[in-house]
Amino acid sequence: MTEWTVVGVIVALIGLIASIVTPMLKLNTSITKLTCAVETFQKNLDELIEKNSDSHTRLWQHNCRQDDTLNDHETRICVIEKSRCE
């Protein structure tokens, strides 16, 4: 083998390594960004589920208070109607 053949083989190996390593690094970077995005999405989704649950709880509590008020009102109306009939 001549010196130029060795140089050519070394250059070819460097090119081969570079052509394999470069996409791997880009893929690794993309996977890292995607992982961060999914973690952020999961965190936001968990917060949304918690806020949604709290909101539903408040709505049902408000609904129960309204039901109590309406029942009290109905009771008063019944009492008034009974007193008129007597």
N, CA, C and O atoms as a GROMACS GRO file, in nm:
protein
  344
    1MET      N    1   0.083  -0.118   0.000
    1MET     CA    2   0.000   0.000   0.000
    1MET      C    3   0.087   0.124   0.000
    1MET      O    4   0.190   0.132   0.068
    2THR      N    5   0.044   0.217  -0.076
    2THR     CA    6   0.119   0.342  -0.082
    2THR      C    7   0.065   0.437   0.024
    2THR      O    8  -0.039   0.413   0.086
    3GLU      N    9   0.138   0.542   0.042
    3GLU     CA   10   0.098   0.642   0.142
    3GLU      C   11  -0.036   0.705   0.105
    3GLU      O   12  -0.119   0.731   0.192
    4TRP      N   13  -0.057   0.728  -0.023
    4TRP     CA   14  -0.182   0.792  -0.066
    4TRP      C   15  -0.302   0.699  -0.050
    4TRP      O   16  -0.414   0.745  -0.027
    5THR      N   17  -0.279   0.574  -0.060
    5THR     CA   18  -0.387   0.478  -0.038
    5THR      C   19  -0.428   0.481   0.110
    5THR      O   20  -0.546   0.480   0.142
    6VAL      N   21  -0.330   0.485   0.198
    6VAL     CA   22  -0.357   0.493   0.342
    6VAL      C   23  -0.432   0.622   0.373
    6VAL      O   24  -0.529   0.621   0.448
    7VAL      N   25  -0.388   0.732   0.316
    7VAL     CA   26  -0.455   0.861   0.337
    7VAL      C   27  -0.598   0.854   0.285
    7VAL      O   28  -0.690   0.903   0.349
    8GLY      N   29  -0.616   0.794   0.170
    8GLY     CA   30  -0.751   0.780   0.112
    8GLY      C   31  -0.841   0.696   0.200
    8GLY      O   32  -0.959   0.729   0.217
    9VAL      N   33  -0.788   0.587   0.255
    9VAL     CA   34  -0.867   0.502   0.344
    9VAL      C   35  -0.903   0.577   0.472
    9VAL      O   36  -1.016   0.568   0.520
   10ILE      N   37  -0.808   0.651   0.526
   10ILE     CA   38  -0.834   0.730   0.648
   10ILE      C   39  -0.941   0.835   0.621
   10ILE      O   40  -1.032   0.852   0.702
   11VAL      N   41  -0.931   0.904   0.510
   11VAL     CA   42  -1.031   1.007   0.475
   11VAL      C   43  -1.167   0.941   0.455
   11VAL      O   44  -1.268   0.996   0.499
   12ALA      N   45  -1.171   0.826   0.390
   12ALA     CA   46  -1.298   0.756   0.369
   12ALA      C   47  -1.358   0.713   0.503
   12ALA      O   48  -1.479   0.725   0.522
   13LEU      N   49  -1.276   0.663   0.595
   13LEU     CA   50  -1.326   0.625   0.727
   13LEU      C   51  -1.378   0.744   0.805
   13LEU      O   52  -1.482   0.736   0.871
   14ILE      N   53  -1.307   0.856   0.796
   14ILE     CA   54  -1.352   0.978   0.864
   14ILE      C   55  -1.485   1.023   0.806
   14ILE      O   56  -1.575   1.062   0.880
   15GLY      N   57  -1.498   1.019   0.673
   15GLY     CA   58  -1.625   1.055   0.609
   15GLY      C   59  -1.737   0.962   0.648
   15GLY      O   60  -1.850   1.007   0.671
   16LEU      N   61  -1.708   0.833   0.657
   16LEU     CA   62  -1.809   0.735   0.698
   16LEU      C   63  -1.853   0.760   0.841
   16LEU      O   64  -1.973   0.759   0.870
   17ILE      N   65  -1.758   0.782   0.929
   17ILE     CA   66  -1.791   0.810   1.069
   17ILE      C   67  -1.872   0.939   1.081
   17ILE      O   68  -1.969   0.945   1.155
   18ALA      N   69  -1.830   1.041   1.007
   18ALA     CA   70  -1.903   1.169   1.011
   18ALA      C   71  -2.045   1.152   0.957
   18ALA      O   72  -2.139   1.212   1.009
   19SER      N   73  -2.060   1.072   0.852
   19SER     CA   74  -2.194   1.054   0.795
   19SER      C   75  -2.285   0.972   0.886
   19SER      O   76  -2.407   0.979   0.874
   20ILE      N   77  -2.228   0.895   0.976
   20ILE     CA   78  -2.309   0.818   1.071
   20ILE      C   79  -2.334   0.898   1.199
   20ILE      O   80  -2.445   0.897   1.252
   21VAL      N   81  -2.233   0.967   1.247
   21VAL     CA   82  -2.243   1.038   1.375
   21VAL      C   83  -2.333   1.161   1.364
   21VAL      O   84  -2.409   1.190   1.457
   22THR      N   85  -2.327   1.234   1.254
   22THR     CA   86  -2.405   1.357   1.240
   22THR      C   87  -2.555   1.331   1.251
   22THR      O   88  -2.622   1.398   1.330
   23PRO      N   89  -2.612   1.236   1.178
   23PRO     CA   90  -2.756   1.209   1.196
   23PRO      C   91  -2.790   1.158   1.336
   23PRO      O   92  -2.897   1.186   1.389
   24MET      N   93  -2.697   1.082   1.396
   24MET     CA   94  -2.722   1.032   1.531
   24MET      C   95  -2.730   1.148   1.630
   24MET      O   96  -2.816   1.148   1.719
   25LEU      N   97  -2.643   1.246   1.615
   25LEU     CA   98  -2.646   1.362   1.704
   25LEU      C   99  -2.774   1.443   1.683
   25LEU      O  100  -2.835   1.489   1.780
   26LYS      N  101  -2.815   1.460   1.558
   26LYS     CA  102  -2.939   1.533   1.530
   26LYS      C  103  -3.059   1.458   1.587
   26LYS      O  104  -3.149   1.519   1.644
   27LEU      N  105  -3.059   1.326   1.573
   27LEU     CA  106  -3.167   1.246   1.626
   27LEU      C  107  -3.170   1.254   1.779
   27LEU      O  108  -3.277   1.265   1.838
   28ASN      N  109  -3.055   1.250   1.841
   28ASN     CA  110  -3.047   1.261   1.986
   28ASN      C  111  -3.101   1.396   2.033
   28ASN      O  112  -3.174   1.403   2.131
   29THR      N  113  -3.064   1.501   1.962
   29THR     CA  114  -3.113   1.635   1.996
   29THR      C  115  -3.265   1.641   1.980
   29THR      O  116  -3.334   1.696   2.066
   30SER      N  117  -3.316   1.585   1.872
   30SER     CA  118  -3.460   1.586   1.849
   30SER      C  119  -3.533   1.506   1.956
   30SER      O  120  -3.639   1.548   2.003
   31ILE      N  121  -3.479   1.393   1.995
   31ILE     CA  122  -3.541   1.311   2.099
   31ILE      C  123  -3.542   1.385   2.233
   31ILE      O  124  -3.639   1.378   2.308
   32THR      N  125  -3.433   1.455   2.262
   32THR     CA  126  -3.425   1.531   2.387
   32THR      C  127  -3.530   1.642   2.388
   32THR      O  128  -3.598   1.661   2.489
   33LYS      N  129  -3.544   1.715   2.277
   33LYS     CA  130  -3.644   1.822   2.270
   33LYS      C  131  -3.784   1.764   2.282
   33LYS      O  132  -3.870   1.820   2.350
   34LEU      N  133  -3.808   1.652   2.216
   34LEU     CA  134  -3.938   1.589   2.222
   34LEU      C  135  -3.970   1.542   2.363
   34LEU      O  136  -4.083   1.555   2.409
   35THR      N  137  -3.872   1.488   2.431
   35THR     CA  138  -3.892   1.443   2.569
   35THR      C  139  -3.928   1.561   2.659
   35THR      O  140  -4.018   1.550   2.742
   36CYS      N  141  -3.859   1.672   2.642
   36CYS     CA  142  -3.891   1.793   2.720
   36CYS      C  143  -4.032   1.842   2.690
   36CYS      O  144  -4.106   1.881   2.780
   37ALA      N  145  -4.069   1.840   2.561
   37ALA     CA  146  -4.202   1.885   2.522
   37ALA      C  147  -4.310   1.795   2.581
   37ALA      O  148  -4.413   1.844   2.627
   38VAL      N  149  -4.288   1.664   2.580
   38VAL     CA  150  -4.387   1.571   2.635
   38VAL      C  151  -4.397   1.588   2.786
   38VAL      O  152  -4.507   1.582   2.840
   39GLU      N  153  -4.286   1.609   2.854
   39GLU     CA  154  -4.290   1.631   2.998
   39GLU      C  155  -4.367   1.757   3.031
   39GLU      O  156  -4.446   1.759   3.125
   40THR      N  157  -4.344   1.864   2.954
   40THR     CA  158  -4.418   1.988   2.975
   40THR      C  159  -4.566   1.967   2.948
   40THR      O  160  -4.652   2.015   3.023
   41PHE      N  161  -4.597   1.896   2.840
   41PHE     CA  162  -4.736   1.866   2.807
   41PHE      C  163  -4.802   1.787   2.919
   41PHE      O  164  -4.916   1.816   2.957
   42GLN      N  165  -4.734   1.688   2.971
   42GLN     CA  166  -4.790   1.605   3.080
   42GLN      C  167  -4.814   1.689   3.205
   42GLN      O  168  -4.916   1.674   3.272
   43LYS      N  169  -4.720   1.777   3.236
   43LYS     CA  170  -4.736   1.865   3.353
   43LYS      C  171  -4.858   1.955   3.335
   43LYS      O  172  -4.939   1.970   3.426
   44ASN      N  173  -4.870   2.016   3.216
   44ASN     CA  174  -4.984   2.104   3.190
   44ASN      C  175  -5.115   2.027   3.192
   44ASN      O  176  -5.216   2.077   3.240
   45LEU      N  177  -5.114   1.905   3.140
   45LEU     CA  178  -5.235   1.823   3.140
   45LEU      C  179  -5.274   1.787   3.282
   45LEU      O  180  -5.393   1.790   3.316
   46ASP      N  181  -5.178   1.752   3.366
   46ASP     CA  182  -5.208   1.721   3.505
   46ASP      C  183  -5.268   1.842   3.576
   46ASP      O  184  -5.364   1.828   3.652
   47GLU      N  185  -5.212   1.960   3.551
   47GLU     CA  186  -5.266   2.082   3.612
   47GLU      C  187  -5.408   2.110   3.562
   47GLU      O  188  -5.495   2.150   3.639
   48LEU      N  189  -5.430   2.087   3.432
   48LEU     CA  190  -5.563   2.109   3.375
   48LEU      C  191  -5.665   2.014   3.436
   48LEU      O  192  -5.776   2.055   3.468
   49ILE      N  193  -5.628   1.888   3.452
   49ILE     CA  194  -5.718   1.790   3.513
   49ILE      C  195  -5.751   1.830   3.656
   49ILE      O  196  -5.866   1.820   3.699
   50GLU      N  197  -5.650   1.875   3.730
   50GLU     CA  198  -5.673   1.916   3.869
   50GLU      C  199  -5.764   2.038   3.876
   50GLU      O  200  -5.856   2.043   3.957
   51LYS      N  201  -5.738   2.137   3.790
   51LYS     CA  202  -5.823   2.257   3.790
   51LYS      C  203  -5.964   2.223   3.746
   51LYS      O  204  -6.061   2.278   3.799
   52ASN      N  205  -5.977   2.132   3.649
   52ASN     CA  206  -6.109   2.092   3.603
   52ASN      C  207  -6.186   2.023   3.715
   52ASN      O  208  -6.305   2.048   3.734
   53SER      N  209  -6.119   1.938   3.788
   53SER     CA  210  -6.183   1.869   3.900
   53SER      C  211  -6.226   1.969   4.007
   53SER      O  212  -6.337   1.960   4.060
   54ASP      N  213  -6.139   2.064   4.039
   54ASP     CA  214  -6.174   2.167   4.138
   54ASP      C  215  -6.293   2.250   4.091
   54ASP      O  216  -6.382   2.284   4.169
   55SER      N  217  -6.293   2.283   3.963
   55SER     CA  218  -6.403   2.362   3.907
   55SER      C  219  -6.534   2.286   3.915
   55SER      O  220  -6.637   2.344   3.951
   56HIS      N  221  -6.531   2.158   3.883
   56HIS     CA  222  -6.654   2.078   3.893
   56HIS      C  223  -6.701   2.068   4.038
   56HIS      O  224  -6.821   2.074   4.065
   57THR      N  225  -6.608   2.054   4.129
   57THR     CA  226  -6.644   2.049   4.271
   57THR      C  227  -6.714   2.178   4.313
   57THR      O  228  -6.816   2.175   4.382
   58ARG      N  229  -6.657   2.292   4.273
   58ARG     CA  230  -6.718   2.421   4.308
   58ARG      C  231  -6.857   2.435   4.245
   58ARG      O  232  -6.950   2.485   4.308
   59LEU      N  233  -6.869   2.389   4.120
   59LEU     CA  234  -7.000   2.398   4.054
   59LEU      C  235  -7.104   2.314   4.127
   59LEU      O  236  -7.217   2.358   4.147
   60TRP      N  237  -7.067   2.192   4.167
   60TRP     CA  238  -7.162   2.107   4.237
   60TRP      C  239  -7.195   2.161   4.375
   60TRP      O  240  -7.308   2.148   4.421
   61GLN      N  241  -7.098   2.221   4.442
   61GLN     CA  242  -7.126   2.282   4.571
   61GLN      C  243  -7.225   2.398   4.553
   61GLN      O  244  -7.319   2.414   4.631
   62HIS      N  245  -7.201   2.476   4.449
   62HIS     CA  246  -7.291   2.588   4.420
   62HIS      C  247  -7.430   2.535   4.386
   62HIS      O  248  -7.531   2.592   4.429
   63ASN      N  249  -7.436   2.426   4.311
   63ASN     CA  250  -7.562   2.365   4.274
   63ASN      C  251  -7.637   2.315   4.398
   63ASN      O  252  -7.759   2.330   4.407
   64CYS      N  253  -7.565   2.257   4.492
   64CYS     CA  254  -7.628   2.210   4.616
   64CYS      C  255  -7.685   2.327   4.695
   64CYS      O  256  -7.795   2.317   4.750
   65ARG      N  257  -7.612   2.437   4.701
   65ARG     CA  258  -7.663   2.555   4.773
   65ARG      C  259  -7.789   2.609   4.703
   65ARG      O  260  -7.885   2.648   4.770
   66GLN      N  261  -7.787   2.610   4.571
   66GLN     CA  262  -7.906   2.656   4.499
   66GLN      C  263  -8.024   2.563   4.524
   66GLN      O  264  -8.137   2.609   4.542
   67ASP      N  265  -7.999   2.432   4.526
   67ASP     CA  266  -8.107   2.337   4.554
   67ASP      C  267  -8.164   2.360   4.693
   67ASP      O  268  -8.286   2.356   4.712
   68ASP      N  269  -8.078   2.384   4.790
   68ASP     CA  270  -8.126   2.411   4.926
   68ASP      C  271  -8.210   2.538   4.930
   68ASP      O  272  -8.313   2.542   4.996
   69THR      N  273  -8.165   2.640   4.860
   69THR     CA  274  -8.238   2.767   4.856
   69THR      C  275  -8.374   2.748   4.788
   69THR      O  276  -8.475   2.799   4.836
   70LEU      N  277  -8.374   2.674   4.677
   70LEU     CA  278  -8.501   2.649   4.608
   70LEU      C  279  -8.596   2.566   4.693
   70LEU      O  280  -8.716   2.592   4.695
   71ASN      N  281  -8.543   2.467   4.762
   71ASN     CA  282  -8.628   2.386   4.849
   71ASN      C  283  -8.687   2.470   4.962
   71ASN      O  284  -8.804   2.455   4.996
   72ASP      N  285  -8.606   2.557   5.017
   72ASP     CA  286  -8.654   2.647   5.122
   72ASP      C  287  -8.762   2.738   5.067
   72ASP      O  288  -8.863   2.762   5.133
   73HIS      N  289  -8.742   2.787   4.947
   73HIS     CA  290  -8.840   2.875   4.883
   73HIS      C  291  -8.971   2.799   4.858
   73HIS      O  292  -9.080   2.850   4.884
   74GLU      N  293  -8.960   2.678   4.808
   74GLU     CA  294  -9.078   2.596   4.783
   74GLU      C  295  -9.154   2.569   4.914
   74GLU      O  296  -9.276   2.571   4.918
   75THR      N  297  -9.079   2.544   5.019
   75THR     CA  298  -9.142   2.520   5.149
   75THR      C  299  -9.218   2.644   5.195
   75THR      O  300  -9.331   2.634   5.244
   76ARG      N  301  -9.158   2.758   5.179
   76ARG     CA  302  -9.225   2.883   5.219
   76ARG      C  303  -9.350   2.907   5.136
   76ARG      O  304  -9.452   2.950   5.189
   77ILE      N  305  -9.343   2.878   5.007
   77ILE     CA  306  -9.460   2.896   4.920
   77ILE      C  307  -9.572   2.801   4.964
   77ILE      O  308  -9.689   2.840   4.970
   78CYS      N  309  -9.536   2.678   4.995
   78CYS     CA  310  -9.638   2.582   5.041
   78CYS      C  311  -9.702   2.629   5.170
   78CYS      O  312  -9.823   2.618   5.186
   79VAL      N  313  -9.624   2.681   5.261
   79VAL     CA  314  -9.677   2.731   5.389
   79VAL      C  315  -9.772   2.848   5.363
   79VAL      O  316  -9.878   2.856   5.424
   80ILE      N  317  -9.733   2.938   5.275
   80ILE     CA  318  -9.817   3.054   5.245
   80ILE      C  319  -9.948   3.008   5.179
   80ILE      O  320 -10.055   3.060   5.212
   81GLU      N  321  -9.941   2.913   5.087
   81GLU     CA  322 -10.061   2.865   5.020
   81GLU      C  323 -10.153   2.794   5.118
   81GLU      O  324 -10.275   2.808   5.108
   82LYS      N  325 -10.099   2.720   5.211
   82LYS     CA  326 -10.180   2.651   5.310
   82LYS      C  327 -10.250   2.752   5.402
   82LYS      O  328 -10.366   2.734   5.441
   83SER      N  329 -10.177   2.858   5.436
   83SER     CA  330 -10.237   2.958   5.524
   83SER      C  331 -10.349   3.034   5.453
   83SER      O  332 -10.442   3.079   5.520
   84ARG      N  333 -10.345   3.049   5.324
   84ARG     CA  334 -10.450   3.118   5.250
   84ARG      C  335 -10.576   3.031   5.241
   84ARG      O  336 -10.689   3.081   5.243
   85CYS      N  337 -10.554   2.901   5.230
   85CYS     CA  338 -10.670   2.811   5.217
   85CYS      C  339 -10.745   2.796   5.347
   85CYS      O  340 -10.862   2.760   5.344
   86GLU      N  341 -10.688   2.820   5.455
   86GLU     CA  342 -10.753   2.802   5.585
   86GLU      C  343 -10.840   2.915   5.622
   86GLU      O  344 -10.902   2.913   5.729
   0.00000   0.00000   0.00000
